[in-house]
Amino acid sequence: MMKLRVVSSRNEIDVLDKNERMIHLAFRPSNVDFLNLIQSCPRLRVVQLPRSYHKTLSHAMQVFLDMQGIRVLQGDVWGHRKDLDAYFTVNDRTVNEIRTMAKGGLPIEEMADQLKERIRLGYDLIEYIVRVAS
């Protein structure tokens, strides 16, 4: 199972578990927010941003995150209600389906087209699952 911690405001950054590895930022982060996030979560490996927020990410911050080994993905957490659960979960069945399609040689673009509406995952997250699973 893959879990993304959904962070709705910069006020939540200081109270995040230091072991968080995957985070979805549902607010427009500043460079300072990213630095605070890295300090709060030293094991962080993935930050997902909605498309409109991803476009405003500075090149310098993108380079810095790359140097830290943190992947920045573009995507949303469709239908997720944070008041019910702080995590957006990709269940094992979905992860295994993506892995099976990848092993079958299906290009990521086709995989994403087939899966994105049914399982509500963005292209970048599907690609990340394929890369991590391989």
N, C-alpha and C positions, 0 to 999 in steps of 0.2 A: 504494500500500500504506500502511496506517495501522498504526503500532506504538505500543503502550502499554508503557512500562517498568514491570515489576512490582517493587515494593519490599516486601520481606517483613518488614523490621524497621527501627527508627529508626537503627540503626547504619549502614545503607546510604546514608542521606541525604548524608553528607559526601563520599562517593566517587562520587556521580552525575555524569554528564557535564553540564556547564553548559548544553549546548544541548538538553537534554531538553525536549520540549513537552507530552507526554502521559504521565501517570504513574497507575498503579493502586496504591493503598496497601492492602496485604493485612494491615495491623495497625491497631489503634485509635490514630489520631494525636491528640496533644495540640495545643493552640494553639502551643506552642513548636516542635513538630515541623513544623507548617505554616510558621512563620517561618523555620526552618532550611531547609526545602525551597525556599522562595522565594529565599533567599540563595544556595543551591547551584545553583538552576536559574532564572536570571533571565528566560529565554525561555518559561517554563512557561505553558501556556494551558489545560490540562485536568487535573483530578485526579478519578479515579474511586475511589469508596469502596463497599464492600459495604453493602447496605441497613441492616444493624444498626449499622454504624459511622456511616453517614450521619445516622441519627437522633440521634446524640449530638454532632453538630457544633454548636458554639455559634452563636447568631445573630450575635454580634459577629464571629466568624471568617468566617462566610458573607458578611457585609457587607464585611469587609476584602478577602476574595478577589475579590468582585465588583468592588471599587474597583481592584484590581490587574489586572482583565481576565482572571481565571482562572475558568473554569467548573467547577463541582463536579457530577459526574455520579454517579448511583447505579447500581451494577451489579457483576457478578462476572466473573472470567475463568475460566469453567467449563472444566475439563479441562486447564488449562495446567499444565505441569510446569516450574517455574523451574530445576530442576537441568539441564534440557536446553536452555533458552533463557531469557534474562532478559527477553525481550519477548513480549507477547501480540500476535499479528499478525492484522489484518483484511485479507484478500487483496484484490487489485484487482477480481476477479470479483464478490466480495460487495459492495464499495463501488459498483461499477457497477450491480449489480442493485438496490441501494437507491436510487441516483440515478434509474434508469429507472422504478421504481415511483413515486417522488416526482413525476417529470415527468408521469407518467400521471394524476396527481391523486389517487392513493390516500392517504387520511388516514394519518397516522403511526401511530395506534392499530391500524388494520387491518394496516399494513405490519409493525409489531412482532409482532402476533399470528401472522402468516403466517411470519415469519422467525425469531423468537426460539428456537424449538425446533430448527429445522434448522441454523441457523448459530451458535446459542448466544451471541447478543448481547442485552444488555438494552435496554429501551425508551429510556433516556436516551442511550445510545451511538448507537442507530439515529437518534434525533432529531438528535443532534449531526452525524452524517454528512450527513443531509438538509440541515441548516442551512449547513454548511460547503460542501456541494456546490452549493448554489443560488447 
